[in-house]
Amino acid sequence: MSDSKKTTAIILDGKAFAKEIRMDVAAKVADRMIKGLQQPGLATIIVGDDPASRIYVSNKHKACEEVGIQSFGHELSANAAQEEILELIQRLNKQSDVHGILLQLPVSKHLDEAELISEISLFKDVDGLHPANVGLLAQKGRQPHFAPATPSGIMRLLKKAELKLEGANAVVLGRSNIIGLPISLMLLDENATVTICHSRTRDLATVCKQADVLVVAVGIPEIVRGDWVKSGAMVIDVGVNRVDDEQTKRGYRLVGDVAFDEAMQVAGAITPVPGGVGPLTIAMLLENTLHAAELAD
């Protein structure tokens, strides 16, 4: 490809868009308080002392405070028993000032994660991971009470970019319960033609290059190269990977699942890492918590 044919992709600023969503949530929470309605409340549960999980939870509490949502933190030891966590969830299900319950994942390996998620009230499942909510998401013509935050943020970003999804070829690289599978269902609901692929897909590069919309959430640093991207495609990079870099002060840098500099020369639009999808995740969690409060009114 000659330089004259190369393009420079539009960078989709998730951080700025997330700020808009958070301001909207803050305004609606303030309006609730003026009307004498209950302040929305989010309870978080963290098991163990994983540093990354603690940072994520701390950021969620800080975001709640900024928009006027009350937050309740529950920290349990890494060897907490299944029954102890189940009892806590059952108690929070009954607590009237708690509208959303978030179990920070992953939990310790000795715990049954699926059972814990299933115990969360369907109407407080602000992470959108309860099997019933996932089932509603998967059924044509049905809507879940809550959808997972990251995929919801991606869909909002696609709509803000005014991308016509109907009939578009959408390729999702990754099949996790948190991102890959739900975003595939959401894209399908918008009448996109969806292909789900993963690290074991044959001729992965060719599959990705068919995409008008390419969502990458596989957790492998820069697996998607520039020549995997269709000219003019919209690339949504969900990956956040730490790679060693002695030239930086921290000794590492964050990169996505997409080779950004290469993809920039081919794609029509692309999300950066950091500053793309990540900020939208917390914004959508706040919006889900507000929605949970509205359901409880």
Buried (B, 14 or more C-beta within 10 A) or exposed (E): EEEEEEEEBEBBBBBEBBEEBBEBBBEBBEEBEEEEBBEBBBBBBBBBEBEEBBEBBEBBBEBBEEBBBBBBEBBBEEEBEBEEBBEBBEEBBEBEEBBBBBBBBEBBEEBEBEEBBBBBBBBBBBBBBBEEBBEBBBEEEEEBBBBBBBBBBBBBBBEEEEBEBEEBBBBBBBBBBBBBBBBBBBBBBBEBBBBBBEEEBEEBEEBBBBBBBBBBBBBEBBBBBBBBBBEEBBBBBBBBBEEEEEEEEEEEBBBBBBBBEBBBBBBBBBBBBBBBBBBBBBBBBBBBBBBBBEEBE
